[in-house]
Amino acid sequence: MKLAVPRESEAGEPRVAATPDTVKRFVALGFDVAVEKGAGALSRIPDADFEAAGATLAADAKATLADADVVLKVRRPSTDELGLTKKGALVIASMDPYGHDDAVKAMAEAGIAAFAMEFMPRITRAQSMDVLSSQANLAGYQAVIDASAEYDRAMPMMMTAAGTVPAARVFVMGAGVAGLQAIATARRLGAVVTATDVRPAAKEQVESLGAKFVAVEDDEFKQAETAGGYAKEMSDEYKKKQNELVATHIAKQDIVITTALIPGRPAPKLIDAAMVASMKPGSVIVDLAVERGGNVEGSKPGKIAKSGDVKIIGHLNVPGRIAASASTLYAKNLFAFAETMIDKEAKAIAVNWDDELVKATVLTRDGQVVHPAFAPDTK
């Protein structure tokens, strides 16, 4: 069995899909592991560390992918990489398939079995494979660090002989994995933190971290969560009431961090231009949903935009801004999933296509798009 770890081909992606630790584990499962030279450089992993763990260094993508049975990536394979990957290979990555039907079709036509890690079901058995949570956790942390770097005042309250410096007021919109980590990080830095979310269960989580919960808590609010734990789309009436409350609250904040995403849909707009204009000079907004259209009017992908005297941070690939940590967690997520598809006694690939984890994540197989969200309508 050969496992390939190519260097990421997409510009601006510093993460890598394996670490020396996971390479050792794959070797123990019976794999010959090929890692492309320089694959881990931007995640602070020298080639020598991969070699010491048992990997063979390959000169380029062609040599890395040649005859590979399993390919691990951070991003979905490019057209060039598909051309170098043999039919029937298992390719495991974050595929970002929504809105990229042509890319999904290309993977099917290449004959690979493509697995989208972001579709991993949120069940106890799959917690160690949850790339959305591992990467969102780091994004929430980094959002606060980025905000504090642009905010030209101290975050904690400081009592000095020369007077008192008030604590920064931080408002986190969306209390999922990223939001909860943003709350915890802002609290560690000494800020006064408030947060909002449309899911009732979030209130207790927010308050357990020492933040105050801000929401219109009516009957609709109490039913605003799907069986999968995601936020439901709210009615226009609720949105109006919530917007009025949020608008009043935002005007008093120093830093706002938005994290709201709905799978398969554009990010909901949470902050309009009037709300931005109401904030004090020097205030900072971090839009973690900028890659999906953004939660904030005026945010620009990959830029720090200015609206009056308010900065709107729209960094792309926020987990990649702390690539060394992100790669460590991501690689463990991939190993935990790949391990379920290996017969350890026979040291052979043995995919159980009826496994709920496989059925939830497989996008393409045997030349066809098989995931129900993307498969052609045959009715």
Kinemage of the C-alpha trace (Angstrom):
@kinemage 1
@onewidth
@group {chain A} dominant
@subgroup {mainchain}
@vectorlist {calphas} color= white
{ca met a 1} P 0.000 0.000 0.000
{ca lys a 2} L 1.296 3.435 -0.921
{ca leu a 3} L 0.151 6.632 0.768
{ca ala a 4} L 0.956 10.021 -0.772
{ca val a 5} L 1.182 13.434 0.877
{ca pro a 6} L 1.748 16.083 -1.817
{ca arg a 7} L 2.629 19.683 -1.137
{ca glu a 8} L -0.526 21.796 -1.320
{ca ser a 9} L -0.831 23.336 -4.770
{ca glu a 10} L -3.317 26.090 -3.942
{ca ala a 11} L -1.753 29.493 -3.326
{ca gly a 12} L -2.000 30.650 0.262
{ca glu a 13} L -2.372 27.181 1.792
{ca pro a 14} L 0.467 26.601 4.283
{ca arg a 15} L -1.006 23.526 5.985
{ca val a 16} L -0.012 19.924 5.309
{ca ala a 17} L -2.117 16.757 5.545
{ca ala a 18} L 0.347 14.644 7.561
{ca thr a 19} L 2.897 15.082 10.326
{ca pro a 20} L 5.829 12.904 11.392
{ca asp a 21} L 3.568 11.454 14.094
{ca thr a 22} L 0.850 10.366 11.641
{ca val a 23} L 3.466 9.147 9.136
{ca lys a 24} L 4.804 6.784 11.812
{ca arg a 25} L 1.303 5.493 12.430
{ca phe a 26} L 0.650 4.922 8.730
{ca val a 27} L 3.955 3.064 8.377
{ca ala a 28} L 2.896 0.858 11.304
{ca leu a 29} L -0.328 0.063 9.420
{ca gly a 30} L 1.750 -1.233 6.507
{ca phe a 31} L 1.950 1.804 4.220
{ca asp a 32} L 4.874 3.010 2.166
{ca val a 33} L 4.540 6.762 2.689
{ca ala a 34} L 5.718 9.289 0.091
{ca val a 35} L 5.895 12.954 1.108
{ca glu a 36} L 6.681 15.633 -1.449
{ca lys a 37} L 9.748 17.685 -0.590
{ca gly a 38} L 8.821 20.915 1.160
{ca ala a 39} L 5.259 19.762 1.934
{ca gly a 40} L 5.582 20.646 5.603
{ca ala a 41} L 7.902 23.651 5.347
{ca leu a 42} L 5.208 26.250 6.015
{ca ser a 43} L 3.960 24.225 8.991
{ca arg a 44} L 7.455 24.120 10.532
{ca ile a 45} L 8.002 20.460 9.630
{ca pro a 46} L 11.385 19.899 7.943
{ca asp a 47} L 11.752 17.171 5.303
{ca ala a 48} L 14.234 15.413 7.591
{ca asp a 49} L 11.528 14.916 10.225
{ca phe a 50} L 9.283 13.147 7.717
{ca glu a 51} L 12.228 10.965 6.662
{ca ala a 52} L 13.038 10.108 10.264
{ca ala a 53} L 9.416 9.032 10.740
{ca gly a 54} L 9.723 6.525 7.889
{ca ala a 55} L 8.566 8.481 4.840
{ca thr a 56} L 10.282 8.581 1.458
{ca leu a 57} L 10.810 12.098 0.114
{ca ala a 58} L 9.564 12.587 -3.446
{ca ala a 59} L 10.966 15.271 -5.727
{ca asp a 60} L 7.667 16.534 -7.122
{ca ala a 61} L 3.928 15.910 -7.253
{ca lys a 62} L 4.274 13.358 -10.066
{ca ala a 63} L 6.676 11.192 -8.085
{ca thr a 64} L 4.628 11.628 -4.904
{ca leu a 65} L 1.311 10.604 -6.436
{ca ala a 66} L 2.579 7.844 -8.740
{ca asp a 67} L 0.729 4.578 -7.973
{ca ala a 68} L -0.594 5.933 -4.653
{ca asp a 69} L -3.497 3.963 -3.189
{ca val a 70} L -4.366 6.690 -0.663
{ca val a 71} L -3.779 10.433 -1.078
{ca leu a 72} L -4.077 12.860 1.837
{ca lys a 73} L -4.582 16.563 1.156
{ca val a 74} L -5.758 19.731 2.876
{ca arg a 75} L -7.597 21.062 -0.206
{ca arg a 76} L -9.283 19.099 -2.980
{ca pro a 77} L -6.961 17.930 -5.754
{ca ser a 78} L -6.283 20.285 -8.642
{ca thr a 79} L -6.782 19.277 -12.276
{ca asp a 80} L -3.056 18.589 -12.570
{ca glu a 81} L -3.066 16.428 -9.453
{ca leu a 82} L -6.075 14.455 -10.708
{ca gly a 83} L -4.133 13.699 -13.855
{ca leu a 84} L -1.314 12.234 -11.766
{ca thr a 85} L -3.535 10.136 -9.475
{ca lys a 86} L -4.396 6.570 -10.439
{ca lys a 87} L -7.979 5.419 -10.864
{ca gly a 88} L -9.434 3.846 -7.752
{ca ala a 89} L -7.218 5.779 -5.349
{ca leu a 90} L -8.789 7.039 -2.130
{ca val a 91} L -8.354 10.821 -1.886
{ca ile a 92} L -9.166 12.288 1.532
{ca ala a 93} L -9.325 16.079 1.946
{ca ser a 94} L -11.523 19.060 2.731
{ca met a 95} L -13.231 19.186 -0.655
{ca asp a 96} L -15.282 22.416 -0.414
{ca pro a 97} L -17.762 21.035 -2.966
{ca tyr a 98} L -20.646 23.488 -2.647
{ca gly a 99} L -20.715 25.741 -5.690
{ca his a 100} L -17.916 23.749 -7.320
{ca asp a 101} L -19.893 21.133 -9.254
{ca asp a 102} L -17.327 21.094 -12.071
{ca ala a 103} L -14.571 20.148 -9.613
{ca val a 104} L -16.709 17.346 -8.165
{ca lys a 105} L -17.479 16.089 -11.671
{ca ala a 106} L -13.770 16.190 -12.543
{ca met a 107} L -12.962 13.996 -9.540
{ca ala a 108} L -15.589 11.494 -10.665
{ca glu a 109} L -14.225 11.462 -14.206
{ca ala a 110} L -10.714 10.875 -12.842
{ca gly a 111} L -12.018 7.666 -11.289
{ca ile a 112} L -10.955 8.441 -7.725
{ca ala a 113} L -12.888 7.750 -4.548
{ca ala a 114} L -13.050 11.258 -3.084
{ca phe a 115} L -13.919 11.757 0.582
{ca ala a 116} L -15.000 15.175 1.894
{ca met a 117} L -13.856 15.468 5.496
{ca glu a 118} L -16.176 18.400 6.178
{ca phe a 119} L -19.164 16.044 5.751
{ca met a 120} L -18.070 13.893 8.692
{ca pro a 121} L -21.172 13.280 10.832
{ca arg a 122} L -21.159 14.893 14.249
{ca ile a 123} L -21.444 11.704 16.265
{ca thr a 124} L -19.385 10.467 19.204
{ca arg a 125} L -17.481 7.927 17.136
{ca ala a 126} L -16.342 10.577 14.665
{ca gln a 127} L -15.237 13.311 17.089
{ca ser a 128} L -11.561 12.592 16.460
{ca met a 129} L -12.186 13.021 12.708
{ca asp a 130} L -14.055 16.329 12.858
{ca val a 131} L -11.930 18.701 10.772
{ca leu a 132} L -14.539 21.457 10.928
{ca ser a 133} L -14.260 21.560 14.706
{ca ser a 134} L -10.483 21.237 14.908
{ca gln a 135} L -9.915 24.036 12.398
{ca ala a 136} L -12.756 26.275 13.607
{ca asn a 137} L -11.402 26.043 17.132
{ca leu a 138} L -8.100 27.518 15.957
{ca ala a 139} L -9.872 30.095 13.787
{ca gly a 140} L -11.795 31.364 16.812
{ca tyr a 141} L -8.572 31.740 18.767
{ca gln a 142} L -6.766 33.450 15.897
{ca ala a 143} L -9.665 35.846 15.300
{ca val a 144} L -9.145 37.327 18.761
{ca ile a 145} L -5.371 37.530 18.268
{ca asp a 146} L -5.869 39.289 14.915
{ca ala a 147} L -8.402 41.674 16.443
{ca ser a 148} L -6.128 42.551 19.365
{ca ala a 149} L -3.260 43.212 16.942
{ca glu a 150} L -5.360 45.804 15.086
{ca tyr a 151} L -7.005 47.275 18.195
{ca asp a 152} L -4.743 50.077 19.399
{ca arg a 153} L -5.692 49.810 23.054
{ca ala a 154} L -5.122 47.314 25.859
{ca met a 155} L -7.523 44.385 26.146
{ca pro a 156} L -7.675 43.903 29.959
{ca met a 157} L -8.594 46.490 32.551
{ca met a 158} L -5.419 47.933 34.044
{ca met a 159} L -5.373 49.874 37.292
{ca thr a 160} L -2.257 52.019 37.477
{ca ala a 161} L -1.009 54.986 39.478
{ca ala a 162} L -1.692 57.100 36.412
{ca gly a 163} L -5.292 55.959 36.170
{ca thr a 164} L -7.456 53.058 35.057
{ca val a 165} L -7.493 51.605 31.552
{ca pro a 166} L -10.945 50.115 30.877
{ca ala a 167} L -11.273 46.582 29.547
{ca ala a 168} L -12.094 46.130 25.875
{ca arg a 169} L -15.659 45.108 25.105
{ca val a 170} L -15.813 42.111 22.763
{ca phe a 171} L -18.996 40.818 21.129
{ca val a 172} L -18.954 37.368 19.480
{ca met a 173} L -21.716 36.612 16.979
{ca gly a 174} L -22.234 32.871 16.632
{ca ala a 175} L -21.385 30.512 19.487
{ca gly a 176} L -20.352 27.403 17.602
{ca val a 177} L -16.875 25.936 17.933
{ca ala a 178} L -15.134 29.054 16.586
{ca gly a 179} L -17.290 31.424 18.605
{ca leu a 180} L -16.824 29.579 21.877
{ca gln a 181} L -13.051 29.558 21.441
{ca ala a 182} L -13.148 33.280 20.587
{ca ile a 183} L -15.092 33.911 23.799
{ca ala a 184} L -12.624 31.893 25.866
{ca thr a 185} L -9.606 33.597 24.287
{ca ala a 186} L -11.019 37.102 24.696
{ca arg a 187} L -11.813 36.328 28.328
{ca arg a 188} L -8.244 35.091 28.896
{ca leu a 189} L -6.997 38.407 27.541
{ca gly a 190} L -9.157 40.238 30.068
{ca ala a 191} L -11.931 41.588 27.836
{ca val a 192} L -15.561 42.008 28.855
{ca val a 193} L -17.260 39.518 26.539
{ca thr a 194} L -20.817 39.165 25.278
{ca ala a 195} L -22.103 36.747 22.649
{ca thr a 196} L -25.187 35.848 20.655
{ca asp a 197} L -26.480 32.815 18.774
{ca val a 198} L -29.866 31.673 17.502
{ca arg a 199} L -29.520 28.236 19.132
{ca pro a 200} L -30.969 28.010 22.650
{ca ala a 201} L -28.318 25.514 23.780
{ca ala a 202} L -25.658 28.145 23.135
{ca lys a 203} L -26.822 30.311 26.038
{ca glu a 204} L -25.600 27.913 28.697
{ca gln a 205} L -22.306 27.335 26.848
{ca val a 206} L -21.680 31.078 26.519
{ca glu a 207} L -22.432 31.740 30.171
{ca ser a 208} L -20.251 28.820 31.284
{ca leu a 209} L -17.298 30.657 29.726
{ca gly a 210} L -18.047 33.810 31.702
{ca ala a 211} L -19.664 35.801 28.908
{ca lys a 212} L -23.100 37.415 28.847
{ca phe a 213} L -25.656 36.071 26.359
{ca val a 214} L -27.490 38.568 24.131
{ca ala a 215} L -30.584 37.414 22.181
{ca val a 216} L -34.323 37.861 21.747
{ca glu a 217} L -35.450 34.766 23.659
{ca asp a 218} L -38.959 34.219 22.277
{ca asp a 219} L -40.741 30.976 21.229
{ca glu a 220} L -39.057 30.880 17.812
{ca phe a 221} L -35.678 31.182 19.480
{ca lys a 222} L -36.421 28.131 21.616
{ca gln a 223} L -36.882 25.940 18.470
{ca ala a 224} L -34.024 27.325 16.392
{ca glu a 225} L -31.761 24.318 16.109
{ca thr a 226} L -31.634 21.409 13.641
{ca ala a 227} L -31.269 17.784 14.700
{ca gly a 228} L -27.643 17.993 13.555
{ca gly a 229} L -26.906 20.840 15.944
{ca tyr a 230} L -26.782 23.604 13.332
{ca ala a 231} L -28.650 26.888 13.391
{ca lys a 232} L -31.924 27.077 11.450
{ca glu a 233} L -32.774 29.960 9.141
{ca met a 234} L -34.917 32.335 11.210
{ca ser a 235} L -38.102 34.159 10.170
{ca asp a 236} L -37.944 37.741 8.923
{ca glu a 237} L -39.867 38.899 11.991
{ca tyr a 238} L -37.365 37.324 14.369
{ca lys a 239} L -34.445 38.669 12.358
{ca lys a 240} L -35.865 42.188 12.657
{ca lys a 241} L -36.188 41.983 16.452
{ca gln a 242} L -32.777 40.418 16.832
{ca asn a 243} L -31.186 42.987 14.507
{ca glu a 244} L -32.599 45.850 16.560
{ca leu a 245} L -31.160 44.366 19.755
{ca val a 246} L -27.813 43.624 18.135
{ca ala a 247} L -27.574 47.067 16.527
{ca thr a 248} L -27.972 48.745 19.912
{ca his a 249} L -25.402 46.401 21.443
{ca ile a 250} L -22.793 46.730 18.668
{ca ala a 251} L -22.670 50.511 19.047
{ca lys a 252} L -21.164 50.003 22.529
{ca gln a 253} L -18.521 47.413 21.500
{ca asp a 254} L -14.813 47.768 20.763
{ca ile a 255} L -14.357 44.459 18.935
{ca val a 256} L -16.936 42.308 17.148
{ca ile a 257} L -16.184 38.809 15.822
{ca thr a 258} L -18.667 37.156 13.460
{ca thr a 259} L -18.627 33.379 12.898
{ca ala a 260} L -22.048 32.531 11.418
{ca leu a 261} L -22.129 29.906 8.663
{ca ile a 262} L -24.962 27.732 7.312
{ca pro a 263} L -23.666 24.618 5.480
{ca gly a 264} L -24.169 24.812 1.719
{ca arg a 265} L -25.490 28.368 1.771
{ca pro a 266} L -24.012 31.868 1.623
{ca ala a 267} L -23.073 33.312 5.004
{ca pro a 268} L -25.945 35.277 6.588
{ca lys a 269} L -25.502 39.032 6.748
{ca leu a 270} L -25.364 40.047 10.403
{ca ile a 271} L -23.841 43.528 10.391
{ca asp a 272} L -24.889 46.244 7.956
{ca ala a 273} L -23.177 49.516 7.118
{ca ala a 274} L -25.243 51.472 9.660
{ca met a 275} L -24.110 49.166 12.475
{ca val a 276} L -20.492 49.551 11.400
{ca ala a 277} L -20.884 53.339 11.303
{ca ser a 278} L -22.335 53.326 14.840
{ca met a 279} L -19.130 51.914 16.338
{ca lys a 280} L -16.508 54.041 18.068
{ca pro a 281} L -13.395 55.194 16.183
{ca gly a 282} L -10.699 52.524 16.375
{ca ser a 283} L -13.169 49.652 16.715
{ca val a 284} L -12.396 46.353 14.989
{ca ile a 285} L -14.608 43.733 13.335
{ca val a 286} L -13.358 40.261 12.355
{ca asp a 287} L -15.460 38.485 9.710
{ca leu a 288} L -14.638 34.759 9.908
{ca ala a 289} L -17.261 34.013 7.237
{ca val a 290} L -15.665 36.225 4.585
{ca glu a 291} L -14.858 33.233 2.336
{ca arg a 292} L -18.578 32.403 2.126
{ca gly a 293} L -19.732 35.913 1.270
{ca gly a 294} L -19.217 37.395 4.719
{ca asn a 295} L -21.363 38.300 7.710
{ca val a 296} L -20.357 41.971 7.537
{ca glu a 297} L -21.240 44.583 4.942
{ca gly a 298} L -17.975 46.025 3.651
{ca ser a 299} L -15.728 43.068 4.501
{ca lys a 300} L -13.299 42.141 1.732
{ca pro a 301} L -11.754 38.675 1.298
{ca gly a 302} L -8.067 38.740 2.127
{ca lys a 303} L -8.087 42.395 3.169
{ca ile a 304} L -8.330 44.635 6.204
{ca ala a 305} L -10.949 47.073 4.987
{ca lys a 306} L -11.747 50.442 6.568
{ca ser a 307} L -15.206 51.868 6.926
{ca gly a 308} L -14.760 55.307 8.413
{ca asp a 309} L -12.608 54.728 11.497
{ca val a 310} L -13.605 51.060 11.881
{ca lys a 311} L -11.366 48.245 10.642
{ca ile a 312} L -13.014 45.141 9.144
{ca ile a 313} L -10.649 42.162 9.070
{ca gly a 314} L -11.328 39.623 6.319
{ca his a 315} L -8.336 37.301 6.421
{ca leu a 316} L -8.648 34.164 4.294
{ca asn a 317} L -7.852 30.678 5.608
{ca val a 318} L -7.618 31.790 9.226
{ca pro a 319} L -6.562 28.339 10.548
{ca gly a 320} L -3.689 28.517 8.069
{ca arg a 321} L -2.445 31.629 9.876
{ca ile a 322} L -1.327 29.235 12.626
{ca ala a 323} L -0.394 26.440 10.255
{ca ala a 324} L 1.862 24.493 12.619
{ca ser a 325} L -0.983 23.963 15.093
{ca ala a 326} L -3.635 23.543 12.400
{ca ser a 327} L -1.665 20.885 10.519
{ca thr a 328} L -1.061 18.892 13.696
{ca leu a 329} L -4.794 18.652 14.422
{ca tyr a 330} L -5.864 18.202 10.796
{ca ala a 331} L -3.388 15.367 10.211
{ca lys a 332} L -4.726 13.537 13.265
{ca asn a 333} L -8.293 13.961 11.966
{ca leu a 334} L -7.292 12.386 8.641
{ca phe a 335} L -5.419 9.517 10.259
{ca ala a 336} L -8.363 8.690 12.529
{ca phe a 337} L -10.639 8.404 9.478
{ca ala a 338} L -8.198 6.608 7.175
{ca glu a 339} L -7.464 4.059 9.876
{ca thr a 340} L -11.096 2.872 9.757
{ca met a 341} L -10.588 1.819 6.114
{ca ile a 342} L -7.582 -0.446 6.761
{ca asp a 343} L -7.549 -4.163 7.574
{ca lys a 344} L -4.792 -4.118 10.186
{ca glu a 345} L -4.152 -7.852 10.153
{ca ala a 346} L -3.911 -8.170 6.382
{ca lys a 347} L -2.267 -4.731 6.068
{ca ala a 348} L -4.587 -3.942 3.193
{ca ile a 349} L -7.164 -1.319 2.249
{ca ala a 350} L -10.629 -2.583 3.113
{ca val a 351} L -13.263 0.117 2.749
{ca asn a 352} L -16.645 -0.733 4.226
{ca trp a 353} L -18.858 1.199 1.845
{ca asp a 354} L -21.823 0.670 4.177
{ca asp a 355} L -20.071 2.366 7.128
{ca glu a 356} L -22.023 5.482 8.096
{ca leu a 357} L -18.825 7.551 8.107
{ca val a 358} L -17.939 6.449 4.583
{ca lys a 359} L -21.485 6.928 3.266
{ca ala a 360} L -21.625 10.444 4.743
{ca thr a 361} L -18.305 11.605 3.290
{ca val a 362} L -17.804 9.848 -0.069
{ca leu a 363} L -18.334 12.274 -2.950
{ca thr a 364} L -17.254 10.239 -5.962
{ca arg a 365} L -16.680 6.544 -6.615
{ca asp a 366} L -16.237 4.310 -9.688
{ca gly a 367} L -16.496 7.239 -12.079
{ca gln a 368} L -19.734 8.573 -10.590
{ca val a 369} L -20.760 11.402 -8.282
{ca val a 370} L -22.413 9.404 -5.489
{ca his a 371} L -23.062 11.873 -2.666
{ca pro a 372} L -26.809 12.623 -2.588
{ca ala a 373} L -26.223 16.374 -2.339
{ca phe a 374} L -24.301 16.383 -5.643
{ca ala a 375} L -25.328 13.277 -7.583
{ca pro a 376} L -27.268 14.018 -10.790
{ca asp a 377} L -31.034 13.836 -10.409
{ca thr a 378} L -32.071 10.553 -12.038
{ca lys a 379} L -35.806 10.834 -11.362
